[in-house]
Amino acid sequence: MTKNDFIQLIKERLEIADDQLSVETDIKSLNEWDSWNALELMTLVDETFDVNLSPEDIKEITTFQTLISRIGDEKFD
């Protein structure tokens, strides 16, 4: 999966309206970001990559790139 495909998957799963998402996008600045979507993101990452994100991980993640780095850059094309 490419990084852009992953961002699109997140966009669809979390129902994010912003069309200008990139690896530099601050996830927590999105209007749709809330505790429910944080849980949705944790579930999506677990289902897609078999990586468990903790609440501490979510606190430390700021951009899509930091999320991708936490998952592991090697898991992306």
Backbone as a ProteinNet text record, in pm:
[ID]
protein_1_A
[PRIMARY]
MTKNDFIQLIKERLEIADDQLSVETDIKSLNEWDSWNALELMTLVDETFDVNLSPEDIKEITTFQTLISRIGDEKFD
[TERTIARY]
84.5	0	89.4	54.4	129.9	83.4	162.9	125.8	-1.9	-11.6	-130.7	-255.1	-241.9	-355.2	-399.8	-303.5	-334.7	-406.7	-360.2	-426.1	-568.7	-589.4	-724.7	-813.2	-757.1	-830.6	-874.1	-784.3	-818.3	-927	-911.5	-1009.1	-1148.6	-1159.3	-1288.6	-1340.9	-1256.8	-1299	-1343.8	-1271.9	-1304.6	-1397.5	-1436.2	-1527.1	-1474.3	-1350	-1283.6	-1317.6	-1363.5	-1408	-1293.2	-1182.6	-1069.9	-1009.7	-1000.7	-944.3	-794.5	-736.2	-595.5	-507.3	-531.2	-452.8	-319.7	-215.6	-83.3	-15.4	105.5	178.2	208.5	211.3	239.8	116.9	-2	-125.5	-125.4	-158.4	-172.7	-307.8	-304	-426	-518	-461.1	-542	-602.5	-561.1	-620	-742.7	-769.8	-885.9	-1014.9	-1115.3	-1243.9	-1304.4	-1278.4	-1338.6	-1265.8	-1150.6	-1071.6	-1138.2	-1164.1	-1217	-1177.6	-1218.8	-1178.7	-1235.2	-1353.8	-1411.6	-1325.4	-1285.2	-1203	-1062.8	-1015.2	-887.7	-900.1	-1010.7	-1035.4	-1051.4	-1120.1	-1135.7	-999.9	-914.5	-780.8	-700.5	-709.2	-639.4	-686.8	-817	-874.4	-830.1	-833.6	-792.9	-647.6	-560.4	-418.1	-399.7	-472.1	-463.5	-511.9	-625.4	-681.5	-593.9	-536.7	-461.9	-317.6	-253.2	-109.9	-74.5	-174.3	-151.3	-54.7	-75.2	3.9	-92.4	-65.1	-149.8	-95.8	-178.1	-142.1	-201.3	-122.8	-169.8	-222.4	-295.3	-334.8	-213.7	-102.8	19.3	69.9	61.2	100.5	15.2	-114.8	-205.9	-170.1	-134.4	-94.7	28.6	122.2	248.3	237.8	138.5	121.1	62.7	129.1	79.2	38	123.9	94.6	74.4	28.1	17	154.1	259.2	394.2	436.3	405.4	442.3	362.9	239.3	160.3	224.6	261.8	325.9	457.5	534.7	660.9	636.5	532.4	499.7	458.5	384.4	343.3	466.4	555	676.1	680.7	774.3	787.5	803.8	863.9	888.2	759	647.2	519.5	447.6	510.4	450.4	537.7	470.1	540.8	608.8
-116.9	0	123.7	220.8	345.5	435	534.3	628.8	704.1	742.4	814.4	726.6	597.4	505.3	494.7	490.1	481.5	607.4	722.7	848.7	850	801.9	795.3	699.5	588	492.4	556.7	630	701.7	804.2	877.5	980.2	920.2	805.9	740.7	686.4	620.4	556.3	658.9	771.4	873.8	981.8	965.3	1059.6	1202.8	1218.3	1348.4	1420	1543.4	1619.6	1685.4	1712.4	1783.6	1701.7	1761.7	1692.7	1716.6	1799.9	1837	1769.9	1644	1573.2	1528.8	1536.1	1489.2	1433.1	1381.3	1326.9	1435.6	1562.3	1671.7	1723.4	1676.6	1723.7	1691.6	1791	1772.9	1706	1581.2	1502.4	1568	1615.2	1668.1	1804.5	1867	1995.4	1977.4	1855.1	1829.2	1847.4	1904.3	1926.2	1796.7	1686.9	1558.8	1487.5	1538.2	1469.3	1481.1	1366.4	1359.7	1224.7	1198.7	1074	951.1	963.6	849.9	817	917.8	893	847.3	884.5	831	679.8	634.9	490.8	423.3	489.3	435.6	420.4	518.5	513.8	398.1	380	270.1	136	122.7	-1.1	-22.2	82.5	73.2	28.1	86	50.3	-95.8	-138.6	-277.5	-373.5	-343.3	-429.9	-434.2	-322.2	-311.4	-359.5	-327.2	-353.9	-445	-485.2	-566	-495.8	-364.3	-281.2	-219.8	-241.3	-186.2	-51.5	51	183.9	202.4	256	283.5	427.6	459.9	599.7	693.6	646.9	728.8	752.9	649.4	666.9	774.3	769.5	867.1	1007.8	1023.6	1155.8	1207.7	1118.2	1158.4	1179.3	1118.2	1130.8	1268.1	1338	1469.8	1471	1424.5	1427.2	1285.2	1274.9	1142.2	1076.4	1156.1	1099.4	1040.2	1105.9	1048	921	914.9	791.6	681.4	713	615.6	567.3	658.4	619.6	526.5	553.3	466.8	327	319.5	190.7	117.1	192.7	138	172.1	258.3	301.4	183	75.1	-41.9	-111.9	-80.6	-144.6	-74	30.9	109	98.3	100.1	96.4	228.2
0	0	0	-80.8	-81.9	33.3	64.6	169.7	131.5	4.6	-40.9	-33.8	-68.4	-55.7	89.8	180.5	322.5	369.5	326.3	362.9	309.3	187.7	131.9	211.8	254.5	336.1	467.6	530.3	653.2	624.8	516.5	479.7	468.2	402.2	385.2	517.2	592.9	718.5	822.6	829.1	927.9	872.5	746.9	679.7	686.2	642.9	641.8	512.1	523.9	407.9	331.5	398.1	336.9	222.5	103.9	-12.6	-27.6	53.5	40.1	145.4	172.1	272.4	214	296.3	255.9	379.8	362.6	477.5	580.9	540.1	631.5	705.4	668.4	731.5	880.4	960.7	1105.7	1131	1169.3	1187.6	1290.3	1397	1506.5	1476.9	1367.9	1329.7	1240.3	1198.2	1112.8	1191.9	1128.9	1195.4	1246.4	1178	1213.5	1328.2	1368.9	1470.8	1607.5	1667.3	1803.2	1861.6	1982.9	2049.1	1978.4	1921	1847.6	1725.9	1651.2	1533.4	1571.8	1688.5	1737	1754.8	1811.7	1826.5	1691	1599.4	1464	1396.2	1414	1355.4	1415	1545.1	1610.3	1554.5	1534.6	1480	1336.4	1256.2	1115.3	1103.5	1182.7	1178	1220.3	1322.3	1367.8	1259	1198	1093.7	968.6	932.2	807	820.2	932.7	946.7	1064.2	1141.2	1260.6	1355.8	1369.7	1460.4	1561.1	1687.7	1793.2	1838.2	1820.7	1868.6	2008.2	2097.7	2233.5	2239.4	2344.7	2362.7	2366.5	2421.7	2422.6	2280.6	2194.8	2054.8	1989.7	2013.7	1954	2000.9	2126.3	2177.2	2105.1	2072.5	2009.9	1859.7	1796.8	1652.2	1620.4	1529.3	1490	1343.8	1256.8	1113	1061.2	938.2	877.3	868	847.6	840.2	973.9	1084.4	1213.9	1240.1	1191.1	1201	1118.2	996	906.8	967	1024.2	1088	1205.5	1282.2	1396.6	1349.6	1239.1	1182.9	1128.6	1063.6	1003	855.9	818.6	678.2	583.7	634.3	549.4	506.3	568.2	534.3	419.1	366.6	257.4	133.1	18	-111.3	-137.7
[MASK]
+++++++++++++++++++++++++++++++++++++++++++++++++++++++++++++++++++++++++++++

